[in-house]
């Protein structure tokens, strides 16, 4: 390992230790208490390891001008009651920001999500999708065609690589199934291995791989990405899937791509598609569909008419068309390999997006971050079938009786900006 890499790793280790020590708030299975004289803005339940069990989270509220009116930290699976300090006027609506952090490869990823127009006295549940790993197993392939791109997928885990010796996959269920596919092979041949266990080693001969069935997806544009996961049951929210397709590149001349289907294995699919129609603008499109694989790309009927950016985390956007919500995103890469992403959610009628001021907990935990350090990335317009408003979107995602991941909802989106 290079000296610079060792130095960065040491900085990251110290940073992780600092964040863990400063992540107070409620501990696992505890409830944070405040004097009854303080007005409860919102109750937030963190479940199913939404917060990394070894790290923590920050939750703060802001008024319409971005001023911080409540601030706390949290750790573990817990409930927090975010309350105003005495003397602050109770707003009918406020902005809520939830900050979490995770190690990722050689970086430390800080995710900040702010939500405009949250009603006072709300209760939200943020449910994680972090199953406990049971270990890993090892796969060795023989008779692999040259230059093969290979999908190794089991329940809840996928690895897309050119390697075919000593490939390790994480285990989340025992016993498990292993799906191995030659992704860039015209026939997309695959092997299905049942009875896979943590700690095992599996030697697979790809000379006996078989050809799957196929579906066609119609696309119109220049560039595409397609990722598809198969589900053993129709439960797209709580069960773990197996990746069956991951392809990208120029849209074929026939404006159709061929994707593998295994109806004898899966009851349904989660399909994620991305499309770039032109290289000359800053717009791309995505769609997500649960159920049968769609026959064509489901494009949102919306556009961005104009966009103006300002310093210190502010934009003004003028969209048109039919959509449910808007998300503006900023990024900052700090020292010690810290990668910050800040998403600000608003309604379809919101035109001005201004990040709130940093809370005391944020300033203490991430001293290198400032609003001036953030660079605007893009704005995203999203249409969620069956939802008629931004408030319905918030309810669908954070309803304590049935919380859901926004990435699991059917959606069509437009992304406008650098990070299209």
N, C-alpha and C positions, 0 to 999 in steps of 0.2 A: 504494500500500500504506500502511496506517495505521502510525503510529509504534510503537504497541504491538506490532503484528505484526512489524515490523522488529526490535524489541527481543527478542521471543520467538525469532525466527529466529536472531539472533546468539547467544543463550544455547544454543539447540539445536546450532548449529554448533560452539561451544566444547565442549559436552558430548560430541558425537560425536568430536571430536579427542582429548579426554581419554580416552574409553573405548578408542579405537583404540590410543593410546600405552600404556595400562595393560593391554592384553590380551596378556600374554606367552604363557607356556605353549609348546606345541609349534607349530612353524611347519608350513607345508604340506609334506607328504611326510616329515616328521621324526617321530621317536619320542622322547618325553620319558623320560629315564633317571633312576633313583634308586639309592642304595646297595642291594646285595642283602640287607642286614640288615633292610630294611623289608618288612613283609608286604603283598602286593598284595591290596587289597580288591576291585578290579574293574578290568578293562581296557575302555576305551570307544573305539570307532572312530567317527570322524566322517567321513562320506562324502557325495559328491554335493552339496557346498555346504550341508550342514545348518546350518553356521555361516555367516553373512553374510561373504563373502570380504573385505570392507572393515572388518569389526568383529571381534568375538570372543565368547567364552563363558566361563562359570565352572562348574566341577564341584566339588561337595564332598559329603562323607559325614558322617553323624551317627549317634550311638548311639541306644539306645531312649529316652533322656531328652532327646534333641535336641541334645546336645553335639557340637560339630564335632570329628571325629577325623581328617579329611584334607581338603585344600583345594588346588585348583590352577586355572589359567586355560588356555585353549586358543584357537587361531586356525587357520583354514584347514581343509583336509581332513587329518586327522591321527589318531594313536593316542595316548591317554594311559593311563598305569598309575597309578591312584590308590592310594597306599600309606600305611600307618600310620606315624606317628612312633614311634621306639623308646620302649618303656615303656608303651605303650597295649595293653591286653588285646584280643586279636583276637576280635571278635564273630562269632557264626555267621550273624546277620542284621544288616543295617544299613539306614539310609535314604539314598538317593542323590538329590541335587538337581542338575538341569541348568538353567542360566540362559543365555538368548540374548536379543539385543536387535535391533530393527529400526526404521528410520524409517518412519512411516506417515502420509501426508498432513502435517498440521501437528503431529503427536504423535511421541513416541519411545516405542515399545512394548517393555516388558521382560517376557518370558515366563519364568516360573519353574515348573518341574515337578519335584515330589518324589515318590519311589516308596518306600513302606514295604516292609519284609520282603524286602530283596534279599539273596540268599545270597552270602557271602564267596567270593572267587575266581571270580566270574562274569565273562563277557565279553559285552559288548553292542555292537551297531552301530546308530548313529543315522543314518539315511539321509535326506538332504534331497530335496526335489522342486523344485529351483530351476534350471530350464533357462536357458541363456544367450539373451538377447534378440538378435535380428538387426536390430532397428530398428523402425520402425512404418510403417503405411500410412494413408491418409486416405480417408474415405467421405463422399460427399454424396448425399442422397436428394431426390427430387422426388415430388410427388403423395402426400404423407403426410397421412392424415386428421387433423383437429384433435385435440389432447389425446392424441396417441398416445404410449404407453410402448414403447420400441423396444429389443430385444435385438440388439446387434452382437456376434457370437461367431465366433471362429476358433480354431484348435487351441491350447488352453492359455490362452486369454484371453477374457474377456467384459466387456461394458460395457452396463449397463442405464440408459437415459437418455431424456429427451424431445428431445434435440438431434438435428437431422438435417443440419446443415451443418458441414463440417470436423471430423468425428468421427475421432479417432485411435485405432487399435488396435495393440497391440504384436504383433510377429511372433516366433514361436518355430520355425517351419518355413518352408522355401522350396522349391517353391511351396506355397501354403496354400489353404484354402477358407474362404469367408466366409458365415456364416448370419445373415440379417437377418429379424427377426420382429416384427410388430405385436402385442406381448404382450397388450395390453388390448382388442384387437379380437375380437369374438365368433368370427370365423372363424380368428383367429391366422394370418393370411396371411403368407407368407414369400418371400424370395428366396435363392437359393443361387448364389454366385459362385465359380467355380473359377479357378485360375491367378492367385491373388493373391500379390504380391511386396512385400517391404519397399521403402519409398520410393515406391510407386505411389499414384495417386489414382484412385478408382473412383466413377463417377457412376451411381446406380442409380435406376430408375424404379419406384416401388412400385405404380403403376397396373397393372403386369403380374404382381404377386405372386400366388402360388398358395396354395391351401388344403391343409394337411397332412392326414395321417390322424390319428386320435385314439384315445387310451385313456381309460378312466374309472377314477378312484380313489375308493373309498368312504371317507367320513370321517364321524365322529359327534362333534360338539362345537360350540364357538362361533367359534373362530378357527383359521386354518391358514396355513402357509407351505409352498410346494413348489418345490424346485429340482432340475432334472434335467439331466444331461450325457449326451451320446451318445459312444460309443466306436467307432472304426473297426474295432478288433479286440476279441477277448475278453480282452485284457490290461488289467485294471483297475488294476494297480499301477504299471506303468512307462510306459504310453503316455499321451499328453495328450488330454483330451476336448474336446468342443465343447458349450457350454451350449445346451439346446433349450427349456427352460421355466424361468420364474421368476415365480411368482404368489403373492399373499397377500391375506388379507381374511377376511371373515366366511364361515363354512361355508354353502354354498348350501342352500336349503330342501330340495332333493332329496338332500342329504348325499352328493353326488358332485361331483368336479371333473374338467374335461376337459383333458387334456394332449396336446401334439403328439407324434407318433411319425413317424420317417422310416426305415422298415425298409430302403429301398433305399440308405440312406447309412450306417446304423450297425448293428453286430452286437449291441450290448447297451447298457445304460444304467446310470448310477449315480444312484439316486433318494434324495433327502433330504427328509423330511417332518417338519413340526412341527405339533402340535395342542394347543390349549387347550380343555379340555372345559367349564370353568366359570370365570366371572369372580370367584367368591367365595372361591377358595382360591389357594394359591401353587404350584400344580402344573401342569406342562406335560409333554408327551411328544414324543419324536422317534423316527424310525426311519430307517435307512440300508440300502439294498438294492442289490447289484450283480447285473446280469442283466436279465431282463424287468421292465418296470415293474409293481409289485405292484397287484393288483386292489383292495386295501383297506389301510388303515393297520395296521401290525403293532405292536400295543401290548404293552408289557412287563407281565408279571404280578407286579408288586411295588408297594410303597407305603412311605411314611415314617410310622411311628406317632407318633414324637416327635422333637423336635430342640431342643437347648439350646446356646446360644452363650456363650462366655467371652472375656475379654480376651486379648490377645497371641496371636491365631491359634489358638484351640482351640474345637472343637465336640464335642458328644456326640449321636450319632444312633442311633435304634432303628428299623431298617427291617424289612420282612417280604416274603416272596414269593421268587421265583426270579430271581436275577441273578448276575453274575460278579464285578463290581468296583464300588467306590464312589470317587467323586472329590469332594472338598470344595474350594471355590474362594473366595479372598479377593482384594480389589482395593484399590488405592491410587492416587490421582492426585496426583503431586507437582508441585513447581514446575518450570520449564523444560519444560513440556509432557510430563513423564514419566508414562506410564500403566503401572502394574504389575499383572500378574495372576499369582497364585500358586495352582497346582493341586496338591493332595495326594492321591495315589492309594493306595488300600488294598483289602483283600479284602472279600468279602461278609460275613465274620464280624467285621470291624473296626467298632467302635462309637465309639471315642475317636480323634479326629484332631487332632493338635497339630503345628503347624509347627515345624521345627527352628530353633535359634538361627542368626543370620546369621554367615556365615564371614568371616574377615579380608578375603578378596578382595571379598566383597559389601559390607562396610563401607567399604572403600577406594573401590570403583567407584560405589556408590550411597549416599552419606552421608546423604541425606534419608530413606531407608527405615528403618523400625523395625517390629517386630512389633506394637507398639501403634498404628501408623499404619494398619494394614490393616483393612478392613471386610469382614465375611463377606458373600458374595454368594449362594451356593446350594450344594446337595449334589446329586450326580447318581448314580443307580443305573443300571448298564448291563448288559445281557444280550447276550452274543456267541454266536450259534448255533454249536454244535460245540465250544465251549470250556467246560470243566467247572470251572475254577478261575482265580483271580487269577494264579497262577504260570504257567498256560498262556497267559494273556493277555500277560504280560511276555515269555514265550518267543516268541509269535507276532509281537510288535512288534519285539523287539530281537535276535532270533536272528541271529548274524553270517552264517550261511549263507543267510538269506532274510529280511532286515529289511523291515518294512512300516510304513506310516503307520497309526496307530489310526483315523484318519478314513476310511481305505479299507476297514475291516472292516465286514461286515454287523453291525448292532447295533440294539437297541431300548432306549430310555432313558427314565427319569423324572427330571425336574428339579424340585427343591423349594427354594423360597426366593425372594428378591427378583428375581433375574435369570432368571425362568422363561421 
